[in-house]
Amino acid sequence: MSKGRGASGNPANRFLQARLDTTELDGIDEALELPGETQYFYEHPKKILNKVESPDIPLPWSLNPYQGCEHGCIYCYARNSHTFWGFSAGMDFEQKIIIKEHAPELLEKAFRHPKWKPAPVMFSGNTDCYQPVERQLQLTRRCLEVFLKFGNPVGLITKNSLILRDLDLLQELAAQGLANVMITITTQDEDLRRAMEPRTSTAAKRLETVRRLADAGVPTGVMLGPIIPGLNSHEFPALMEAAAANGALTAGYTFVRLNGDLQGLFETWLRQAYPDRADKVLSQIREAHGGSLEDHRYGVRMRGEGAIADSISGMFKLLRAKHFAGRHMPPYNLEAFRVPPEGQLSLF
């Protein structure tokens, strides 16, 4: 594995007839190292909002200012989407980041369209909107200004404490019932985190982020996932207790599934990082997905089935009743939407 990266290489892109590769040269015994620096590419779409068609996703719209993600989580389902851009789901996903620099302007254009009906927008539906490049570009922050300007509700999910930079906007949105936040926490084992999601905030920092958001009046929950049997599945009871202690209003989880190129990427990573338990982990994932590492079935794919999945589901329900009794995320306010006059400046 490359230091600071999740994937160890680039699998072939099934959409491309030609690919860039390296060959073994006479006198060279070791494979050439892939470059470690991150590259940025600019995309200019006509629209920025995506209609969510999956019944497994609760919000009707999603917004992704970035494609690819430098966090490098080896289990990330969004890796497969990078192949549509002509890149690989492997190292390319972490190293070649596509930036939609006009996302805020496109969002305002969408809200000004006469057919737009106020509805919650998920930020992001694919890759993390607070990945490292956001610190400089501030596309997420500028989009939040648009949400506040129009009074349209937004839901955010991230595993980066950078979200605290925008606490001022989130407080303003939350005061009007326009913002909910979910912080993803996968493990409190730092060795596992560094191997599995190498460029993310630590679990301690994420729990602090939950607390600071909650203390500021921003409705915040935690997403535990993906739960991977044999790797982090034993941790979620302690994670739920810690999340509740830090002010989280709710908790959810997903069970790992390895669709498309994720199968090869994850197995390669697992056998390199944890060779002693690789076969057992893969066997338990298959058991929860009808004998396969992947699962495309709506209603089942994100929870799994069978004894292992049922055990996790049952324990999760008990823990949620214990730690989150009487807590809930408030509903979104759909009555605050307004279309300000053209040219009106944001207050921020």
Number of C-alpha atoms within 10 A of each C-alpha: 13 13 11 16 24 28 28 19 19 17 17 18 20 13 12 12 7 9 11 5 7 10 7 10 10 6 6 8 8 8 10 11 10 13 9 13 8 14 11 13 12 12 15 13 11 9 14 20 18 14 11 16 10 11 10 13 12 10 19 15 20 21 24 21 26 27 24 29 27 26 26 26 24 25 24 23 18 19 29 20 19 22 20 13 12 14 24 28 29 28 27 24 29 27 21 20 20 20 21 19 18 18 25 22 14 19 19 18 13 15 20 16 10 8 8 10 11 17 17 21 23 25 26 21 20 20 24 24 28 26 23 16 17 18 14 7 12 17 23 24 21 19 21 23 22 19 23 25 20 19 23 28 27 28 21 21 23 23 26 24 20 18 23 14 11 15 17 11 19 26 19 16 23 22 14 17 22 28 29 23 26 22 24 23 26 26 26 16 13 13 10 16 20 19 22 25 24 21 21 21 19 22 21 14 14 22 25 16 22 30 20 17 23 19 13 15 15 25 27 30 26 27 21 23 20 21 23 19 20 15 16 18 17 14 15 22 17 12 20 25 16 15 27 22 15 20 21 29 23 22 25 15 20 16 23 24 27 24 19 16 22 24 16 14 23 22 20 17 21 21 13 13 15 14 13 11 13 18 13 13 18 19 15 19 24 18 18 26 25 13 12 17 21 20 20 12 11 11 11 14 20 20 20 25 17 11 12 14 19 14 11 20 18 10 13 18 12 12 18 18 12 13 20 20 11 9 14 14 15 14 11 19 19 16 14 15 19 13 14 13 8 7 6 8 9 12 7 10
